[in-house]
Protein backbone atom coordinates (compact mmCIF):
# COMPACT_ATOMS: atom_id res chain seq x y z
CA UNK A 1 0.00 0.00 0.00
CA UNK A 2 1.17 3.52 -0.84
CA UNK A 3 -0.14 6.66 0.87
CA UNK A 4 -0.49 10.26 -0.26
CA UNK A 5 0.12 12.23 2.96
CA UNK A 6 -1.25 15.63 1.80
CA UNK A 7 -4.51 14.04 0.59
CA UNK A 8 -4.55 11.31 3.24
CA UNK A 9 -5.47 8.69 0.63
CA UNK A 10 -4.31 5.08 0.28
CA UNK A 11 -3.32 3.51 -3.05
CA UNK A 12 -2.82 -0.18 -3.81
CA UNK A 13 0.44 0.38 -5.69
CA UNK A 14 3.23 2.90 -5.82
CA UNK A 15 2.43 3.43 -9.51
CA UNK A 16 -1.16 4.38 -8.63
CA UNK A 17 0.15 6.90 -6.11
CA UNK A 18 2.52 8.39 -8.71
CA UNK A 19 -0.37 8.66 -11.19
CA UNK A 20 -2.51 10.40 -8.54
CA UNK A 21 0.26 12.91 -7.80
CA UNK A 22 0.77 13.58 -11.51
CA UNK A 23 -2.95 14.06 -12.28
CA UNK A 24 -4.27 15.69 -9.11
CA UNK A 25 -4.69 19.46 -9.30
CA UNK A 26 -3.76 19.74 -5.62
CA UNK A 27 -0.26 18.47 -6.47
CA UNK A 28 0.45 20.38 -9.66
CA UNK A 29 2.14 23.34 -7.96
CA UNK A 30 4.41 20.92 -6.09
CA UNK A 31 5.82 19.57 -9.33
CA UNK A 32 5.81 22.67 -11.49
CA UNK A 33 9.46 23.68 -11.41
CA UNK A 34 8.63 27.30 -12.13
CA UNK A 35 5.20 28.25 -10.72
CA UNK A 36 6.36 31.74 -9.71
CA UNK A 37 8.58 32.30 -12.75
CA UNK A 38 11.62 31.80 -10.51
CA UNK A 39 14.76 29.84 -11.20
CA UNK A 40 16.76 27.76 -8.74
CA UNK A 41 20.43 26.80 -8.83
CA UNK A 42 19.77 23.15 -8.07
CA UNK A 43 17.05 20.59 -7.53
CA UNK A 44 17.71 20.59 -3.73
CA UNK A 45 17.21 24.38 -3.70
CA UNK A 46 13.88 23.97 -5.52
CA UNK A 47 12.83 21.19 -3.12
CA UNK A 48 13.70 23.38 -0.11
CA UNK A 49 11.66 26.22 -1.62
CA UNK A 50 8.67 23.93 -2.15
CA UNK A 51 9.00 22.57 1.41
CA UNK A 52 9.20 26.03 3.02
CA UNK A 53 6.85 28.05 0.83
CA UNK A 54 3.25 28.29 1.98
CA UNK A 55 2.21 28.72 -1.67
CA UNK A 56 2.98 25.04 -2.27
CA UNK A 57 1.36 23.41 0.72
CA UNK A 58 -1.78 23.68 2.75
CA UNK A 59 -1.26 24.91 6.31
CA UNK A 60 -2.01 21.41 7.58
CA UNK A 61 0.58 19.73 5.32
CA UNK A 62 3.53 21.87 6.41
CA UNK A 63 5.85 20.48 9.08
CA UNK A 64 6.32 23.73 11.01
CA UNK A 65 5.02 27.27 11.36
CA UNK A 66 5.97 30.61 12.82
CA UNK A 67 3.57 32.71 14.89
CA UNK A 68 4.28 36.43 14.33
CA UNK A 69 0.82 37.15 15.74
CA UNK A 70 2.14 36.09 19.17
CA UNK A 71 4.90 38.72 19.11
CA UNK A 72 2.84 41.15 21.18
CA UNK A 73 2.71 38.66 24.08
CA UNK A 74 6.46 38.03 23.85
CA UNK A 75 7.17 41.75 23.56
CA UNK A 76 5.09 42.52 26.66
CA UNK A 77 7.10 40.01 28.73
CA UNK A 78 10.40 41.40 27.41
CA UNK A 79 9.43 45.01 28.09
CA UNK A 80 8.88 44.16 31.77
CA UNK A 81 12.69 43.88 32.00
CA UNK A 82 13.49 46.72 29.62
CA UNK A 83 14.32 44.41 26.70
CA UNK A 84 13.02 45.33 23.23
CA UNK A 85 13.08 42.93 20.29
CA UNK A 86 11.34 42.81 16.90
CA UNK A 87 10.01 39.70 15.18
CA UNK A 88 12.26 38.48 12.33
CA UNK A 89 9.73 37.20 9.80
CA UNK A 90 12.15 35.28 7.57
CA UNK A 91 12.12 31.61 8.57
CA UNK A 92 15.80 30.94 7.91
CA UNK A 93 18.66 30.25 10.28
CA UNK A 94 21.09 32.13 8.03
CA UNK A 95 22.52 35.03 10.00
CA UNK A 96 21.12 33.99 13.37
CA UNK A 97 23.57 34.51 16.24
CA UNK A 98 21.90 32.12 18.72
CA UNK A 99 19.57 29.17 18.36
CA UNK A 100 17.92 27.02 21.04
CA UNK A 101 15.67 23.95 20.83
CA UNK A 102 13.11 23.38 23.58
CA UNK A 103 9.44 22.45 24.08
CA UNK A 104 6.19 24.31 24.70
CA UNK A 105 2.57 23.26 25.27
CA UNK A 106 -0.56 23.51 23.17
CA UNK A 107 -3.47 21.74 21.54
CA UNK A 108 -3.89 20.08 18.15
CA UNK A 109 -6.97 19.46 16.02
CA UNK A 110 -7.04 16.78 13.34
CA UNK A 111 -8.33 18.34 10.11
CA UNK A 112 -8.91 15.04 8.34
CA UNK A 113 -12.70 14.74 8.00
CA UNK A 114 -12.52 10.95 7.82
CA UNK A 115 -10.46 10.66 11.04
CA UNK A 116 -12.14 9.77 14.32
CA UNK A 117 -9.74 11.86 16.43
CA UNK A 118 -11.15 15.04 17.92
CA UNK A 119 -7.69 16.35 18.74
CA UNK A 120 -5.09 16.13 21.47
CA UNK A 121 -3.08 18.21 23.91
CA UNK A 122 0.70 18.10 24.07
CA UNK A 123 3.21 19.26 26.65
CA UNK A 124 6.09 18.54 24.27
CA UNK A 125 5.69 20.66 21.15
CA UNK A 126 9.15 21.14 19.66
CA UNK A 127 10.26 24.73 19.06
CA UNK A 128 13.46 26.34 17.79
CA UNK A 129 14.05 29.88 19.07
CA UNK A 130 16.51 32.03 17.10
CA UNK A 131 18.09 35.41 17.78
CA UNK A 132 19.35 37.69 14.99
CA UNK A 133 21.49 40.84 14.93
CA UNK A 134 19.64 44.10 15.46
CA UNK A 135 17.55 42.84 18.40
CA UNK A 136 15.38 40.48 16.33
CA UNK A 137 14.11 36.95 16.98
CA UNK A 138 11.82 34.30 15.61
CA UNK A 139 10.61 30.86 16.60
CA UNK A 140 9.80 27.82 14.49
CA UNK A 141 7.11 25.59 15.99
CA UNK A 142 6.96 22.02 14.72
CA UNK A 143 3.67 20.32 13.91
CA UNK A 144 2.67 16.88 15.19
CA UNK A 145 1.01 13.91 13.55
CA UNK A 146 -2.37 12.58 14.57
CA UNK A 147 -1.98 9.12 16.14
CA UNK A 148 -5.12 7.89 14.36
CA UNK A 149 -4.55 8.96 10.74
CA UNK A 150 -0.94 10.26 10.78
CA UNK A 151 -2.03 13.59 9.28
CA UNK A 152 -0.02 16.67 10.26
CA UNK A 153 -1.63 19.27 12.48
CA UNK A 154 -0.57 22.81 13.36
CA UNK A 155 -0.79 23.56 17.10
CA UNK A 156 -2.93 26.09 18.88
CA UNK A 157 -0.44 27.52 21.38
CA UNK A 158 -0.95 28.47 25.00
CA UNK A 159 0.93 31.08 27.05
CA UNK A 160 3.97 28.79 27.35
CA UNK A 161 5.06 30.01 23.88
CA UNK A 162 5.49 33.63 25.00
CA UNK A 163 6.95 32.58 28.36
CA UNK A 164 9.56 30.28 26.81
CA UNK A 165 10.57 32.65 23.99
CA UNK A 166 10.84 35.67 26.31
CA UNK A 167 12.84 33.67 28.87
CA UNK A 168 15.33 32.51 26.24
CA UNK A 169 15.79 36.01 24.78
CA UNK A 170 16.34 37.46 28.26
CA UNK A 171 18.89 34.75 29.03
CA UNK A 172 20.77 35.44 25.79
CA UNK A 173 20.61 39.17 26.49
CA UNK A 174 22.08 38.77 30.00
CA UNK A 175 24.91 36.65 28.58
CA UNK A 176 25.57 39.25 25.87
CA UNK A 177 25.64 42.14 28.38
CA UNK A 178 27.83 40.17 30.82
CA UNK A 179 30.30 39.25 28.06
CA UNK A 180 30.42 42.88 26.87
CA UNK A 181 31.03 44.12 30.43
CA UNK A 182 33.81 41.55 30.91
CA UNK A 183 35.45 42.63 27.65
CA UNK A 184 35.32 46.29 28.69
CA UNK A 185 36.77 45.43 32.12
CA UNK A 186 39.55 43.41 30.51
CA UNK A 187 40.42 46.30 28.18
CA UNK A 188 40.43 48.71 31.14
CA UNK A 189 42.81 46.53 33.15
CA UNK A 190 45.14 46.20 30.15
CA UNK A 191 45.14 49.99 29.78
CA UNK A 192 45.85 50.50 33.49
CA UNK A 193 48.72 48.01 33.57
CA UNK A 194 50.36 49.58 30.53
CA UNK A 195 50.14 53.02 32.19
CA UNK A 196 51.75 51.64 35.38
CA UNK A 197 54.65 50.32 33.34
CA UNK A 198 55.50 53.81 32.05
One Martini backbone bead per residue (centre of mass of N, CA, C, O) as a GRO file, in nm:
protein
  198
    1UNK     BB    1   0.097   0.036   0.021
    2UNK     BB    2   0.012   0.370  -0.063
    3UNK     BB    3   0.065   0.721   0.046
    4UNK     BB    4  -0.104   1.035   0.061
    5UNK     BB    5  -0.053   1.278   0.281
    6UNK     BB    6  -0.206   1.540   0.187
    7UNK     BB    7  -0.479   1.354   0.120
    8UNK     BB    8  -0.518   1.089   0.277
    9UNK     BB    9  -0.445   0.841   0.072
   10UNK     BB   10  -0.488   0.519  -0.061
   11UNK     BB   11  -0.275   0.285  -0.244
   12UNK     BB   12  -0.197  -0.017  -0.390
   13UNK     BB   13   0.026   0.143  -0.555
   14UNK     BB   14   0.288   0.332  -0.650
   15UNK     BB   15   0.180   0.400  -0.931
   16UNK     BB   16  -0.092   0.518  -0.837
   17UNK     BB   17   0.032   0.746  -0.677
   18UNK     BB   18   0.186   0.882  -0.909
   19UNK     BB   19  -0.068   0.938  -1.078
   20UNK     BB   20  -0.208   1.116  -0.874
   21UNK     BB   21   0.010   1.335  -0.854
   22UNK     BB   22   0.006   1.407  -1.160
   23UNK     BB   23  -0.328   1.464  -1.180
   24UNK     BB   24  -0.353   1.637  -0.937
   25UNK     BB   25  -0.424   1.966  -0.861
   26UNK     BB   26  -0.293   1.967  -0.565
   27UNK     BB   27   0.011   1.888  -0.707
   28UNK     BB   28   0.113   2.079  -0.934
   29UNK     BB   29   0.285   2.295  -0.773
   30UNK     BB   30   0.498   2.078  -0.670
   31UNK     BB   31   0.599   2.011  -0.992
   32UNK     BB   32   0.641   2.294  -1.070
   33UNK     BB   33   0.944   2.450  -1.139
   34UNK     BB   34   0.778   2.750  -1.226
   35UNK     BB   35   0.525   2.908  -1.073
   36UNK     BB   36   0.695   3.207  -1.021
   37UNK     BB   37   0.921   3.262  -1.222
   38UNK     BB   38   1.162   3.086  -1.104
   39UNK     BB   39   1.497   3.018  -1.021
   40UNK     BB   40   1.725   2.739  -0.961
   41UNK     BB   41   2.037   2.598  -0.898
   42UNK     BB   42   1.878   2.344  -0.774
   43UNK     BB   43   1.693   2.086  -0.671
   44UNK     BB   44   1.727   2.131  -0.362
   45UNK     BB   45   1.634   2.428  -0.372
   46UNK     BB   46   1.351   2.370  -0.476
   47UNK     BB   47   1.264   2.176  -0.249
   48UNK     BB   48   1.296   2.385  -0.022
   49UNK     BB   49   1.092   2.584  -0.132
   50UNK     BB   50   0.848   2.394  -0.129
   51UNK     BB   51   0.863   2.327   0.176
   52UNK     BB   52   0.856   2.649   0.281
   53UNK     BB   53   0.621   2.725   0.100
   54UNK     BB   54   0.285   2.818   0.125
   55UNK     BB   55   0.210   2.791  -0.188
   56UNK     BB   56   0.258   2.452  -0.179
   57UNK     BB   57   0.090   2.434   0.095
   58UNK     BB   58  -0.090   2.347   0.334
   59UNK     BB   59  -0.109   2.415   0.665
   60UNK     BB   60  -0.144   2.089   0.727
   61UNK     BB   61   0.135   1.995   0.559
   62UNK     BB   62   0.318   2.130   0.724
   63UNK     BB   63   0.592   2.102   0.970
   64UNK     BB   64   0.583   2.422   1.019
   65UNK     BB   65   0.574   2.733   1.217
   66UNK     BB   66   0.491   3.071   1.258
   67UNK     BB   67   0.406   3.342   1.523
   68UNK     BB   68   0.369   3.673   1.485
   69UNK     BB   69   0.100   3.716   1.656
   70UNK     BB   70   0.276   3.660   1.940
   71UNK     BB   71   0.464   3.909   1.984
   72UNK     BB   72   0.313   4.080   2.193
   73UNK     BB   73   0.353   3.882   2.430
   74UNK     BB   74   0.659   3.882   2.424
   75UNK     BB   75   0.708   4.188   2.441
   76UNK     BB   76   0.578   4.231   2.718
   77UNK     BB   77   0.781   4.049   2.877
   78UNK     BB   78   1.036   4.209   2.795
   79UNK     BB   79   0.955   4.502   2.893
   80UNK     BB   80   0.967   4.439   3.201
   81UNK     BB   81   1.310   4.435   3.145
   82UNK     BB   82   1.398   4.634   2.907
   83UNK     BB   83   1.331   4.460   2.645
   84UNK     BB   84   1.385   4.493   2.277
   85UNK     BB   85   1.205   4.323   2.017
   86UNK     BB   86   1.185   4.186   1.698
   87UNK     BB   87   1.032   4.028   1.437
   88UNK     BB   88   1.163   3.768   1.232
   89UNK     BB   89   1.004   3.676   0.920
   90UNK     BB   90   1.245   3.485   0.846
   91UNK     BB   91   1.268   3.133   0.785
   92UNK     BB   92   1.602   3.148   0.879
   93UNK     BB   93   1.929   3.072   1.002
   94UNK     BB   94   2.055   3.285   0.854
   95UNK     BB   95   2.233   3.500   1.079
   96UNK     BB   96   2.215   3.370   1.334
   97UNK     BB   97   2.347   3.388   1.679
   98UNK     BB   98   2.107   3.212   1.805
   99UNK     BB   99   2.007   2.875   1.921
  100UNK     BB  100   1.703   2.697   2.050
  101UNK     BB  101   1.588   2.392   2.186
  102UNK     BB  102   1.246   2.311   2.275
  103UNK     BB  103   0.939   2.327   2.475
  104UNK     BB  104   0.584   2.329   2.449
  105UNK     BB  105   0.236   2.412   2.465
  106UNK     BB  106  -0.077   2.249   2.340
  107UNK     BB  107  -0.313   2.219   2.063
  108UNK     BB  108  -0.480   1.975   1.857
  109UNK     BB  109  -0.626   1.934   1.525
  110UNK     BB  110  -0.795   1.727   1.320
  111UNK     BB  111  -0.851   1.778   0.953
  112UNK     BB  112  -0.963   1.495   0.906
  113UNK     BB  113  -1.280   1.394   0.824
  114UNK     BB  114  -1.213   1.065   0.850
  115UNK     BB  115  -1.136   1.111   1.138
  116UNK     BB  116  -1.184   1.029   1.489
  117UNK     BB  117  -1.029   1.257   1.589
  118UNK     BB  118  -1.050   1.555   1.805
  119UNK     BB  119  -0.773   1.559   1.948
  120UNK     BB  120  -0.480   1.714   2.124
  121UNK     BB  121  -0.251   1.730   2.378
  122UNK     BB  122   0.071   1.906   2.448
  123UNK     BB  123   0.398   1.920   2.632
  124UNK     BB  124   0.577   1.851   2.341
  125UNK     BB  125   0.652   2.112   2.157
  126UNK     BB  126   0.854   2.187   1.919
  127UNK     BB  127   1.123   2.442   1.937
  128UNK     BB  128   1.287   2.718   1.762
  129UNK     BB  129   1.504   2.961   1.882
  130UNK     BB  130   1.595   3.287   1.739
  131UNK     BB  131   1.875   3.509   1.701
  132UNK     BB  132   1.935   3.841   1.579
  133UNK     BB  133   2.049   4.099   1.460
  134UNK     BB  134   1.895   4.386   1.586
  135UNK     BB  135   1.685   4.277   1.784
  136UNK     BB  136   1.599   3.973   1.681
  137UNK     BB  137   1.332   3.722   1.629
  138UNK     BB  138   1.240   3.366   1.626
  139UNK     BB  139   0.994   3.086   1.578
  140UNK     BB  140   0.982   2.735   1.542
  141UNK     BB  141   0.696   2.527   1.500
  142UNK     BB  142   0.614   2.198   1.539
  143UNK     BB  143   0.440   1.957   1.416
  144UNK     BB  144   0.190   1.701   1.446
  145UNK     BB  145   0.074   1.373   1.456
  146UNK     BB  146  -0.178   1.178   1.420
  147UNK     BB  147  -0.244   0.869   1.559
  148UNK     BB  148  -0.471   0.773   1.360
  149UNK     BB  149  -0.379   0.916   1.050
  150UNK     BB  150  -0.095   1.094   1.032
  151UNK     BB  151  -0.169   1.378   1.027
  152UNK     BB  152  -0.101   1.702   1.012
  153UNK     BB  153  -0.066   1.952   1.283
  154UNK     BB  154  -0.140   2.263   1.400
  155UNK     BB  155  -0.092   2.451   1.668
  156UNK     BB  156  -0.240   2.562   1.967
  157UNK     BB  157  -0.130   2.803   2.170
  158UNK     BB  158  -0.002   2.891   2.465
  159UNK     BB  159   0.170   3.080   2.707
  160UNK     BB  160   0.443   2.919   2.676
  161UNK     BB  161   0.556   3.060   2.434
  162UNK     BB  162   0.615   3.342   2.552
  163UNK     BB  163   0.773   3.249   2.798
  164UNK     BB  164   1.004   3.093   2.649
  165UNK     BB  165   1.102   3.314   2.457
  166UNK     BB  166   1.159   3.538   2.665
  167UNK     BB  167   1.357   3.381   2.840
  168UNK     BB  168   1.572   3.329   2.621
  169UNK     BB  169   1.630   3.622   2.546
  170UNK     BB  170   1.716   3.714   2.828
  171UNK     BB  171   1.950   3.518   2.856
  172UNK     BB  172   2.110   3.618   2.614
  173UNK     BB  173   2.129   3.913   2.704
  174UNK     BB  174   2.288   3.868   2.964
  175UNK     BB  175   2.531   3.737   2.829
  176UNK     BB  176   2.601   3.975   2.645
  177UNK     BB  177   2.642   4.187   2.867
  178UNK     BB  178   2.853   4.035   3.033
  179UNK     BB  179   3.064   4.005   2.805
  180UNK     BB  180   3.095   4.310   2.754
  181UNK     BB  181   3.186   4.386   3.041
  182UNK     BB  182   3.437   4.202   3.044
  183UNK     BB  183   3.579   4.334   2.802
  184UNK     BB  184   3.600   4.616   2.924
  185UNK     BB  185   3.757   4.533   3.179
  186UNK     BB  186   3.999   4.413   3.029
  187UNK     BB  187   4.080   4.674   2.882
  188UNK     BB  188   4.124   4.846   3.136
  189UNK     BB  189   4.350   4.669   3.267
  190UNK     BB  190   4.546   4.700   3.032
  191UNK     BB  191   4.567   5.010   3.044
  192UNK     BB  192   4.669   5.029   3.342
  193UNK     BB  193   4.928   4.849   3.314
  194UNK     BB  194   5.064   5.028   3.094
  195UNK     BB  195   5.079   5.286   3.274
  196UNK     BB  196   5.254   5.158   3.508
  197UNK     BB  197   5.507   5.098   3.312
  198UNK     BB  198   5.599   5.414   3.259
   0.00000   0.00000   0.00000
